[in-house]
Amino acid sequence: MMTAKPEASPPGRGQRLPRLAPLLALIMLLAGCAATPQPRHHATALPPWEVAETGLGRWAAEQAEPHPGQSGLALLANGKDAFAVRGLLAARAERRLDIQTYLMGDDLTTRALLARVLDAAERGVAVRLLIDDIGAVGQGERLATLDSHPNLQVRVYHPLPVGRSSLATRVLATLPVLSRHHRRMHNKLWIADNALAITGGRNLGDEYYSAGEPRNFADLDLLALGPVVAPLSMSFDLYWNHGLAQPVGRYHRVDADAWRTLREELAAWLAEESDADYFRALRQRHEERDRQHLVDALHWGHAEALWDPPGKPAWRGRPALAETMAGQLWERVAPEARLTLVSAYFVPTAAGSRVLQELAASGVEVEVVTNSLEATDVPVVHGAYAPHRRALLASGVSLFELRAEQESGEGSIMGVPGSSASALHVKALAVDDATVFVGSPNADPRSVWWNSEVGVLVESESLARELRALVEVGASPAQSYRVFLDDEGRLGWETRYDDETVRLAREPGGPWRHANAWLSRFLRLERWL
């Protein structure tokens, strides 16, 4: 007589869960919170007829009228300018303000911008703030407080319902689901009234706006108006309405009018800090600028918005290159004379290194500007880049590594003048004499395969010239090391101090940094960085 066979569990599941149960119980205990139901409604950007009714919409239309079909663009290389433009867009928005970020600090510039954002919400502006859940660690109550305003919604991307109170509990909560939750939303957008948009490398935090102590980032944003803004807004809508974007109120509860207390606290804090060195220098920098001009000059050209599918952080396995933003970008880039890559974290991998070597061998001038070991804020990433340097240099690729300290001066835009701890955070690409890409991705496997990214590809000779000028400053001996091979094939680092050329045979950087770089190579972390 035959008996029914019990239904089998998926391989390994029955064995794994009992062992994970104590860990999951500990996580729940440490977390002290869990998801709670909260309505989640779809929302979209302003339609064109509403954009035209706003002050920013009219200003953008006036600027674009002599340039039909083209987008207006400006590089925001100076941190103070990047901060000021964001503040002005928040102050002038009338209908909608959309903000997408990977990280958000709790510091001078972030508090000032949040005060502007709350003021906008009080004026009736519909504000949407989308932040990656990693950036929300330890900030749940503040984000929920912002979300309590009737005109301000906050969503967290790819959230975990537990372990949200601190980085330690978050790490514990992530361990059982590490294969999916190491993937993050790295996008950065700041869009006002669907009329003007900012994208680039900057998160929200003092170090991105030249207000940090002791470290500041040399970074780059692109301000855009015209036809390219609508697709950037569409990318925001796709992320905002995706199932991975969840209301922060599902994980953190506050009083319905908690925002009032926060607004009062921010107003009192700003009154006390209004004479801070940073704000005083900012006022001095912009006191003679015409209030009708957000930037000194606009470049005009064809611009295309590129972004990763919003569900990418939850996909299983490594996606096909054609399904990624990096694949879309590479399809559109075909350097004939020159390729310039500026990336805070440069991990070319064996495949990418071969491509760059082949380009150099074909006569294309290839140059890379990245962080030196002494400057990078993530030495383990440098450890994955370092093994590729000899082959790249031997093929003719030029490598420049930003120093931790640069000589001061108005030209020190790619660095941070007078800063004792500077690091590159720019993500940009220049091809030949007219093509420029500025966005959120680094040149590394994490940006290609694991994180989601956004950026803008532009055809504009004048914009390309401006970016080229910035790169020349960043790669100059006063700002960076030129990496070279000596006659015996050994690496060397050339730079300039006090008008004197200096050559180093040992890579600059302390023992701790060298140890972290070595550990990265030893553990073969390249594909995850």
N, C-alpha and C positions, 0 to 999 in steps of 0.2 A: 504494500500500500504506500503511495507517494504522499508526502506532506509538502505543504507550501514552504518555499524557501524565504526567509526574512529578507526584506528589501535591503540591499547593500547601501551603506553610506558612501559618499564620494571618497576616493582614496585619500587617506590621511586625516579626514575631518574628525572622525570619531576618536582618533588618537590625539589630535592637537587640542581640542577644546578642553578636556579635563586638565591638561597641563597649563592652559592659558587662564583657566578660571580664577586661580588666586591672583594673578596679575590684573585681570579685569576687575575683580572685586577691589583691589587696592586702588586702581585708577578711579573707580566710582567714589571711593571713600575720600581720596585726595581732591577730587573735582568739586564735590559739594554742589553740583548743579546738573541739570539734565534738560533736554529740549522740551519746550512746552508749545502747544499749538498757538499759532498766530496767523492771521490772514496774510496771503501773499498775492498781490495783484500785479498784473502785467502793466508796463508803462512804456511809452515811446518818446522819442525826441519831438521837438516842436515841428509842425509842418511848415513848409516854405512861406505860406501866407501869414503865419504868426511871426516867423522870423523877421519878415519885412516890416512888421509893426513895432519892432523894438529899436531902441537907440543903437545898440551894437549892430543890429541887422542893417539899419540904414547906413551907418558908418562903413560897414564892410562893403555894402553895395556901391557906395560912392567911390571907395578905393578901387573896386574891381571894374567899374564901368569902362575905363579906357583899355581894359585887358580882357576882352570877351573870351570865355572858355578857359581862362588861366586862373591859377590860384596864387594868392599873395602869401609870401613866406618870409620869415625872419628867424635867424639863429639867435638863441638866448644862451650865450656862453658865460656871461657874468652872473654869478649867483644872486647878487642883489637885484639885478634887473629881472631875473627869473621869478624872484619872490614878489617884486613890485607889480609885474604884469599879472600874476595870479590874483593878487589883492585887488587890482583895478578891475579885472574881469568879474570878480565876485561882487565888487561894489556897484558895477554898472549893469549887471544882469537884471532883467526885468521879469522873465517868465521861467527860465529853467537854468539850473547849474548842475552839471554832471561831473563827478570826480571819481576817477578810478586809480587806485594805488596799490602797490605791493606792501609798503611799510608806512607807518605813521608814528612819529615820535610824540613826546610830551615836553615841548621846549619852546623857546622864544618864538620862532617863526611859525610853528604849528599852532600855538595858541593864538597868535595874531591872525592867522588865516581862518581858524575856526570861529573867531569872533566875527570876522567878515561874513563867513558862511551863515552864522546864526542871524546876523543882521539882514542878510538877503532873505532868509526864510521868514523873518518878521515882516519884511516888505511884501510878502506874498509870493516870492520866488519858490518854485518847486525844486528842492535840492535832493539829489540822489548821490549817496556816497557808497562806493563799492570797494571793499578792501579785502585783500587775501587774508584768510583766517590766521596765517602765521603772524601777520601784522597786527592782529587783534588780540594776541596773547597778552594777558594782564591788563587789557584796556576795555574789557567787555562792558563794565559799568559806565565808562565815559561814552562809549559808542552808543549804548542803550539810552543814555541821557540825551544825546543828540537826536536819536531816533524818536524820543518822546515828543519832539516838536511836531505839530500837525502838518507842517510843510516840509519836513526833512525826514527822509528815509535812509536807513543804513542797512546794507546787506554784507554778509561775510561770505567769501568764496571758498568752496571746498571745505566746509567746516567739520570739525569733530565736536560732538555734543558734550564730551567730557574732557577733563584735564585742561580747562581753560583759564585757570587762575594764575598760573605761572609757567615759565619755560620748562621747569623741571617736571611738573605734572603733564605738560603737553608732550614732552619727550616720551614719558611712560605711556601715555595714551596712544601715541603714534606707533610704538613698536609692533603691536599685532597687525597693523595695517600699513606698514612702512612701504610696501611695494607700490601702493597707490598714493599715499599721503606725503611722499617726498616730492611730488609734482605740485607746482604752484602756479598761480596766476601772477605773472610778472609785469602785466600791462600797466602803463601810466597814461592817463588822459585827464585833461581839464577843459571842459567845454561849456561855453557861456551862450545861452540863447540859440544854440545851434548855428551861431554866426561866426565864432572864433574858437579855435581849438589849440591846445598845447599838447604835444607828445614828446617823448624823449627818455632820458635816463633818470630824471629826478623823482624820488619819493618825497614824502613830507617829513622834514627833519632839518635841524640847523645845519648839519654838515653838508647838505645839498645846496644851501643858499649862503655860503661863506659866513656863517654865524656860529660855527662849531668850535668847541674847545675840547681837546687840543687838535683834533683832526678835521680837515675840510676836504671835500671832494671837488676835483675839477670835472665839471659835468656839462651837458649840452642838451638843450630843448629846441624844438621847432614850433614856432607860432604860425598858425595857418588860418587863412580865410579864403572864401570862394568855394569852388565845386568840391574840393577834397574834404570839406568839413562834414558834409552830409554822410558819406560813407564811414567816417570816423565815428559819428554819432550812431550810425547803424551798428557798428561793432560794439559800442557801449550797450546799446539796447539788447543785442544778442546775448551778451554776458549777463546783463542785469536780469533778463527774463529766463535765463537758463536754470535748470533744476539745481545746479551746483551753487547758485546764489541764494542764500537763505537770510531772512530777516534776523538781525542780531537779537531782537526781542524774544526769539525762540530759546535763547540760551542765557539771557541776562534780563532780570526784571527790575524796573525802577518805577517811581511814582509817575503818574501821567503828566505832571507839570515839572518834572525834574529839570527840564531844560532852562526854566526861568532862573533857578539857582546858578546853573553853570554860566548862563549869560551874564548875570550880575558879577560872578567871580571873575570872568574874563574881562569885563569892562573895568573892574577895580584894578586888576592886575595890569592891564594896558595903561591905565592912568599913571600907575607907579613906574612903569617901564618906558614911558613915552620919551624919556630923555636918555635912554640907554644908548651906548656908543653906536650900536648897530643901526637903530632907527634914526639917530642924528646924522650918521654918515649917509643913510639912504635919502633923507630929506635934502641934504646938501647936494647929493648926486643928481637929483631930479628937480631941483627947485627952478631951473631955467628951462625945463622941457615944456613944450606946448602941451597943454592938457588934452588937446584933441588927438595927440599922437601917442599910441601905446608903445611904439618902437621908433627908432631913428629913421629906418628905411625899410621898405618891402622889396623883395625880389619876386619876379613873376615868371611862371612857367607851368608846365604840365605836372600835376602831382597825383600820385596814386596811393591810396591807403591800403596797407597790407596787415593782416592779422591772422593769428591761429584760430582754428575752430574752438569755440568756448568749452566744448566737452573734452578737449585734449587732456587736461590733467587727470581725467578719470578713465582714459582708454587703457585697455590691457596691452601690455607689451610695447615694444618700440614701433611707432607709426612709420609708414612709408614716407620717404622724403617729400614726395609730391603732395602729401596731405598736410605738410607743415608750412608755416610762413617762410621759413628758411628756404624751403624748396621753391616756393613762389618767387622769392627774391632772386635766387640763383638763376632761375629760368630767364629773368629779365636783365641779368647782368652779363655782359660779354666784353671785358676789357680788351682794348686793342693797343693802348700805349702805356697806361698807368692804372694801378690799383692801389688805393690807400685804405688801410683798415685801422680804425682806432677802436680799441676794445679794452675795457677795464680788466676783463678776465679772458685771456687768449689761450685756448686749448685746442690746437688745430687737429689733433689726432693724426694717425698715420695717413689716413685718406686725404684729409684736408691739407696736410703738409705736402703730399705729392702734387695736389692740384696747384698749390702756390709755387712749388718748384718747377712744374711744367710751364706755368705762365712766365716765370722768370727766364727759363731756358728759351722760350719762344720770343723773347725780346721785350716783354712787358715789364715796366718798372714797378716792382712790388715793394711796398713799404708797410711796416706794421708798427704802430705806436701802442704800447701797453704799459702796465706797471712793472717797476723793478721789484725784486724781492724785498728790498728795504721799504718800499712804499705801499705794497699791496696790503689790503686789510684781510686777505684770505691766502696765507702762504701755501696752504695745501693745493690751491689752484695753480700757483706758480710752479709747484713741483711737477704738475702734469704737463706744463708748457715747456719747461726747461730742456727735456731730452730731445726736443725737435730743433733746437737752435742751430746746432752745427750743420745739419743737412740743409736747413733753410739758408743759412749764411753762405754755405758752399755753392749753392745754386744761384746766388745773386740777390736773394731777398734781403732788404734792409730792415734791421730791427732796432727800435728805439724804446728804451725803458725809462719811464718817468721817475725822477729822483724824489725822495721824500722831502727834500728841501730845495727850493728854487730861489734864484736871485730875484729881488723885488723889482717892481717897475710896472708901468701901465701896460706893457706888452705881455706880461705874464698871465695870459688868459687861460691857457690850457693847464697851468699850474695854479697855485694859490699864493699870491705875493706875500712874502714874509711869514708864511705858515711853517710851523716846526714839524708838522705831520700831515703831509698832503698825499692824496691818492687820486688816481685817474678813475673816473666813473662814466666816461663818455662811451657811447655806442653809436658809431657812425662809419659810413663807407663812402668813398669817392671813387668814381670810375671815369677815366679819361678827363675831359675838360668840361663836362656838362651834367654828369649824373651824380646825385647825392642821395644817400639814405640816412635818415636819423630816426631812431626808435628806442625801444626798450631792450632788445636782445644783445647779449654778448656773443662773441665768436667762440662758443664752447658747446659741448654736447648737451648740457642742461638746457640751453636756450633752443637748440634745434629739436631735441627729442622729448624733453620732459616738461618744461614750463610752457605756458602760453605767453605770447608776445604781440606787440603792435608797433607799427612804424609807418613812415611815409617815404616813398621813392619819388624823387623830383628830377625833372629835366630843366635845368636853369644854369646857364654859364656864369651869371653873376653870383648866384648862390654858391656854385662850385668854387669860384675864386675866393669868396669869403672863407669857406671851409678850408681851402688850401692854405690861406694865410694863417689860420688858427693852427693847423697841423705843423706848419713851418716853425711857429713859435714853440709849440709843444715838443717838437723834435730837436730844438736847438740845444747846443751844448750847455747853455745856462739853465735848462730845464730838465734835460734827460741824459741818460747814458746812451752812447752809440755802441752797440755790441758788435764786436769784430772777431775775426780769427787771425791769430798771429802766424808767422811763417811756419811754425810747427803744428798748426791746426788747433791751438789752444784758444779758449774763449778769453776775451778781454773786454773791458768797459772803459770807454773814453768819454770824458766830460770836461767842463771848464769851471774853475773856481778863481774868482778875482782876476779875470783876464788871463789865466794861465791854464793851458791844456794839461790835463792829468789823465794818465792811463793806469788802470787797476788790473792786476792779474787775478785777484780773488773777488768773487761776486759780493757786492755790498749787501750787508744785512747781518743782523746779530745771530748768535748761536740758536736761539729759540726759533727764529724764522727758518734757518737752514735745516733744523731738525724736523719742522713741520713739512717742509718741502720734500725732504728725504722720505718721511713717513708716507706721503702721498704716492710716491713712486713705488715704495716697498709694498704697499697694500693694493697697488694697481687700481686707483680710484678714478682714473681718467674718464671712463664712460659715464660716471655719475656727476662730474663736475661741470 
